[in-house]
Amino acid sequence: MLEGLKRLFSGGAAPARGWDGLAPWAEARQCSFRGVREAEGFVVEGRLGALPWRLEWGPSQRPYVKGTELRIRAELALPSDLQVVVLNRLLQEQMEKAVFEQYVEGVQTRIDHDTPPEMRWLVMFPKLGGAEMGALRERWVALASVKAWLIAWLEGALSSALAKLPVAHERPVVLMVGRGRLSLRTEVGEPDAEELERWVQLFETAMREARRAATLTFDTTIPSTQPSLWSASALPPADDRKK
């Protein structure tokens, strides 16, 4: 009780629950690690070259993620109207069924802004065909407001990383770009360092490939992501706002 009162009046984060291996992993990566209030989750902040990224684990913010959610995001210098979604096929089928039941068979006549953007975009933009998806066509679905950018994003290392991702077909995984921001969401129970490393590596691959795709399709300059620019001291201030 005394410790609880101390936390209440100090405003500090509750100590991590069983996350002893995560702080050393973050430190080895030159990232910051901290628990959030009431021990509901944690935040890891790091950089890939000049670009910062933020990882959060805690209560789900999406209806299609049951239980706890891992989310990673990074602000990229991409056109604000570029809208892209890559998600596993089973989740795409479930989302489309939910949209149909809610907006066609239900009483609503249009999709509102309370619906997650990735669900809205499923009915707004055409999906890549099987030949365009290549090795990803059996497990993944991809769509975008700018098809050329999406094809460029998926044609290299990101496609290989997604094809090799060791996750069950029923596990929701979403990579998306919107308002210049890259984000990843998936369902994760009690995470360990190995699992966090797997998702961070996928996300950093997506960051690198976004830079390459932007150069090819938009002639957009995104700061270099060379490892030599890593700097733990340059991490941005903590921001607990859920976006």
SVG drawing of the C-alpha trace seen along z (x, -y; Angstrom):
<svg xmlns="http://www.w3.org/2000/svg" viewBox="-31 -16 60 36">
<polyline fill="none" stroke="black" stroke-width="0.4" points="0.0,0.0 2.8,-2.4 4.5,-1.8 1.2,-2.4 0.8,-5.8 4.3,-6.7 3.6,-6.1 0.3,-8.0 1.9,-11.1 5.1,-10.9 3.3,-10.4 6.0,-7.9 5.4,-4.8 4.8,-1.5 7.6,1.0 7.7,3.5 6.0,6.8 8.2,9.6 10.0,7.5 13.4,7.9 14.9,9.0 13.4,6.1 15.4,3.2 18.8,4.9 17.6,5.6 16.6,2.0 19.9,0.8 21.8,3.0 19.9,1.4 20.7,-2.1 16.9,-2.6 15.0,-3.8 12.7,-1.5 10.1,-2.4 6.9,-1.1 3.7,-3.2 1.4,-4.1 -0.4,-1.2 1.9,1.2 -0.5,1.5 2.3,1.6 5.7,0.2 7.3,-2.1 10.5,-1.7 12.0,-4.6 14.8,-4.3 16.2,-5.5 17.1,-4.1 19.7,-6.5 18.2,-10.0 14.6,-8.7 13.1,-8.0 10.6,-5.3 8.3,-4.5 7.1,-1.1 4.2,-0.7 2.8,2.5 -0.4,2.3 -4.3,2.5 -5.5,2.8 -6.6,-0.3 -8.2,1.7 -11.3,3.9 -9.6,6.6 -6.7,7.0 -8.0,9.0 -6.1,8.7 -2.9,6.7 -1.4,4.9 2.1,4.2 2.3,1.0 5.3,-0.7 5.2,-4.0 7.6,-6.4 7.0,-9.8 8.3,-9.7 8.6,-12.5 6.0,-11.0 3.1,-12.8 0.3,-13.3 -2.3,-11.9 -0.4,-8.6 -2.6,-5.8 -1.3,-2.2 -2.3,1.0 -0.6,4.4 -2.3,7.0 -2.7,10.7 -5.3,12.3 -7.5,13.8 -7.7,10.4 -8.7,8.7 -11.5,11.2 -12.7,10.6 -12.6,6.8 -14.5,6.9 -17.2,9.1 -17.5,6.7 -17.8,3.7 -20.4,5.4 -22.5,6.4 -22.2,3.0 -22.8,0.7 -24.7,2.8 -26.9,5.1 -27.0,2.7 -28.7,-0.7 -25.7,-2.8 -25.5,-4.0 -21.9,-5.2 -18.6,-4.6 -17.9,-7.1 -14.7,-8.3 -15.1,-6.1 -14.2,-3.2 -10.4,-2.6 -8.8,-4.0 -7.4,-0.6 -10.9,0.7 -12.2,-2.3 -9.3,-2.0 -10.2,1.7 -13.3,0.5 -11.8,-2.6 -8.7,-1.3 -8.1,1.6 -5.9,4.5 -2.8,5.7 -3.4,8.7 -1.8,12.1 0.9,11.6 1.8,8.2 1.9,9.7 4.3,12.5 5.4,14.8 3.1,12.9 -0.2,13.6 -1.2,16.6 -0.9,14.9 -1.0,11.2 -3.2,8.5 -2.0,5.0 -3.7,1.9 -2.9,-1.8 -4.0,-5.2 -0.8,-5.2 -0.3,-1.8 3.2,-2.5 4.5,-3.4 3.1,-0.2 4.6,2.0 8.0,0.3 7.7,0.7 7.0,4.4 9.4,5.4 12.5,5.8 13.5,6.6 10.1,5.9 8.5,8.6 11.1,11.1 10.7,10.1 6.9,10.6 7.2,13.9 9.5,15.2 7.6,13.8 7.0,16.7 3.5,15.9 0.2,17.9 -2.2,17.1 -4.9,16.1 -2.8,13.5 -3.7,10.0 -0.8,8.0 -1.2,4.6 1.4,2.4 0.1,-0.9 1.1,-4.4 -1.1,-7.4 -0.5,-11.2 3.2,-10.6 3.4,-8.1 4.4,-4.4 2.8,-2.1 2.6,1.5 0.0,3.3 -0.2,6.8 -1.5,8.9 1.2,9.9 0.7,11.5 3.5,11.2 6.4,10.2 10.0,11.2 13.2,9.6 13.3,12.1 9.8,11.3 10.3,7.5 13.5,7.8 11.6,9.7 9.0,7.0 11.4,4.1 13.5,5.7 10.5,6.0 9.5,2.4 13.0,1.0 13.0,2.9 9.7,1.2 11.3,-2.2 14.2,-1.6 12.1,-0.4 9.7,-3.3 12.7,-5.6 13.7,-3.7 10.1,-3.6 9.7,-7.4 12.9,-8.1 11.6,-6.0 8.1,-7.3 7.9,-10.8 11.5,-12.0 11.1,-12.6 14.1,-12.9 13.8,-11.1 16.7,-11.5 19.4,-8.8 18.9,-5.6 22.6,-4.6 23.4,-2.9 26.3,-5.3 23.8,-8.0 22.4,-6.0 22.4,-8.2 20.7,-7.3 21.2,-10.8 19.2,-12.2 16.0,-10.4 12.9,-12.6 11.1,-13.5 8.6,-10.9 5.1,-11.2 2.4,-8.9 -0.3,-10.1 -2.1,-7.3 -2.6,-8.0"/>
</svg>
